[in-house]
Amino acid sequence: MDNTNAQRSNDYLDVLMWLETASEDEIAGAYWLASGSTKMDLRDGIQALMESDRPALAIYFPELVIAPLKLADLPTKYPEVCEPMERLHDSISRRQHEPNYPLKGYGALSAVISELKDQGRLSSAQSTLLLAELAELKSG
């Protein structure tokens, strides 16, 4: 390995070490200001952390989640979400006319998403994004 590649490897390792301890806001600021190889290193490091120690980074960087899914896409790929999603959509529709109607299916859908993650069928980052989207539905 020549000196250029060795320095590049050291730079990447420095970025990875910084990413492990930096706050989400610091990472977002650095990512949006970076360019060139630094931005590529940050992107690669963020993607790696999203899939391991820091899945919450997916909320800050949804565009970096590999093969992202939306809630609406889940039933075609995972039939086990069909029933809770149907209950959730029915209760959301009913709430438009009856504001005090309880939200049904939310907990079951959340549990199925968590189970899919635990089974390795959804990545940690993907699960985080889906649960955030679900929370947005709940809040309104």
C-alpha positions as CSV (number, residue, x, y, z in Angstrom):
1,M,0.0,0.0,0.0
2,D,1.4,3.4,-0.9
3,N,1.4,6.4,1.4
4,T,-1.7,7.9,-0.2
5,N,-3.8,4.8,0.5
6,A,-2.3,4.5,4.0
7,Q,-3.3,8.1,4.8
8,R,-6.7,7.5,3.3
9,S,-7.2,4.5,5.6
10,N,-6.1,6.5,8.6
11,D,-8.5,9.3,7.7
12,Y,-11.4,6.9,7.4
13,L,-10.6,5.3,10.7
14,D,-10.5,8.8,12.3
15,V,-13.9,9.5,10.9
16,L,-15.3,6.2,12.2
17,M,-13.9,6.9,15.7
18,W,-15.4,10.4,15.7
19,L,-18.8,9.0,14.5
20,E,-19.0,6.7,17.5
21,T,-19.0,9.5,20.0
22,A,-20.4,12.5,18.2
23,S,-24.0,13.5,18.7
24,E,-26.6,13.1,16.0
25,D,-26.7,16.8,15.5
26,E,-22.9,17.0,15.2
27,I,-22.9,14.2,12.7
28,A,-25.7,15.8,10.6
29,G,-23.9,19.1,10.6
30,A,-20.6,17.6,9.5
31,Y,-22.3,15.5,6.9
32,W,-24.1,18.4,5.2
33,L,-20.9,20.5,5.2
34,A,-18.5,17.8,4.0
35,S,-17.5,17.2,0.5
36,G,-15.4,14.8,-1.5
37,S,-13.8,11.8,0.2
38,T,-14.7,13.1,3.7
39,K,-18.4,13.0,2.7
40,M,-18.0,9.5,1.3
41,D,-16.3,8.4,4.5
42,L,-19.0,9.9,6.6
43,R,-21.7,8.3,4.5
44,D,-20.1,4.9,4.7
45,G,-19.5,5.3,8.5
46,I,-23.1,6.5,9.1
47,Q,-24.5,3.5,7.1
48,A,-22.3,1.1,9.1
49,L,-23.4,2.6,12.5
50,M,-27.1,2.6,11.5
51,E,-26.9,-1.1,11.0
52,S,-25.1,-1.7,14.3
53,D,-24.7,0.5,17.3
54,R,-26.7,3.6,16.3
55,P,-29.9,2.8,14.3
56,A,-31.4,6.1,15.4
57,L,-29.1,7.8,12.8
58,A,-31.7,6.5,10.3
59,I,-34.1,9.2,11.4
60,Y,-31.5,11.9,10.6
61,F,-30.3,10.2,7.4
62,P,-33.3,8.3,5.9
63,E,-31.7,8.7,2.4
64,L,-28.7,6.6,3.6
65,V,-30.8,3.6,4.7
66,I,-30.1,0.7,2.3
67,A,-33.3,-0.5,0.5
68,P,-35.7,1.6,2.6
69,L,-39.4,0.6,3.0
70,K,-42.4,2.6,3.9
71,L,-45.3,1.3,6.0
72,A,-47.4,1.1,2.9
73,D,-44.9,-1.3,1.3
74,L,-44.9,-3.7,4.2
75,P,-48.0,-5.8,3.4
76,T,-46.6,-6.9,0.0
77,K,-43.3,-8.0,1.5
78,Y,-44.4,-9.2,5.0
79,P,-48.0,-10.7,5.1
80,E,-47.9,-10.8,8.9
81,V,-48.4,-7.1,9.0
82,C,-51.6,-7.1,7.0
83,E,-54.0,-7.6,9.9
84,P,-52.6,-5.0,12.3
85,M,-52.2,-2.5,9.4
86,E,-55.8,-3.0,8.4
87,R,-57.0,-2.5,12.0
88,L,-54.8,0.6,12.2
89,H,-56.2,2.1,8.9
90,D,-59.7,1.3,9.9
91,S,-59.4,3.0,13.3
92,I,-57.7,6.1,11.7
93,S,-60.6,6.3,9.2
94,R,-63.1,6.0,12.0
95,R,-61.4,8.6,14.1
96,Q,-62.1,11.2,11.4
97,H,-65.8,10.9,12.4
98,E,-65.4,9.8,16.0
99,P,-62.3,11.7,17.4
100,N,-62.4,9.7,20.7
101,Y,-62.3,6.3,19.0
102,P,-59.2,4.3,20.2
103,L,-56.4,3.7,17.8
104,K,-56.3,0.0,17.2
105,G,-53.5,-2.0,15.6
106,Y,-50.8,0.4,16.6
107,G,-49.3,-1.8,19.3
108,A,-49.6,-5.0,17.2
109,L,-48.0,-3.4,14.2
110,S,-45.2,-2.0,16.3
111,A,-44.6,-5.5,17.8
112,V,-44.6,-7.2,14.3
113,I,-42.0,-4.6,13.1
114,S,-39.8,-5.3,16.2
115,E,-40.2,-9.1,15.6
116,L,-39.2,-8.8,12.0
117,K,-36.1,-6.9,13.2
118,D,-35.3,-9.5,15.8
119,Q,-35.6,-12.2,13.1
120,G,-33.2,-10.3,10.9
121,R,-35.8,-9.7,8.2
122,L,-35.6,-6.0,8.8
123,S,-32.4,-4.0,9.5
124,S,-32.2,-2.0,12.7
125,A,-32.1,1.2,10.7
126,Q,-35.2,0.1,8.6
127,S,-37.1,-0.8,11.8
128,T,-36.2,2.6,13.3
129,L,-37.6,4.4,10.3
130,L,-40.8,2.3,10.2
131,L,-41.4,2.8,13.9
132,A,-40.9,6.6,13.4
133,E,-43.3,6.6,10.5
134,L,-45.8,4.7,12.7
135,A,-45.4,7.2,15.5
136,E,-46.1,10.0,13.1
137,L,-49.4,8.2,12.1
138,K,-50.3,7.9,15.8
139,S,-49.7,11.6,16.5
140,G,-51.8,12.6,13.7
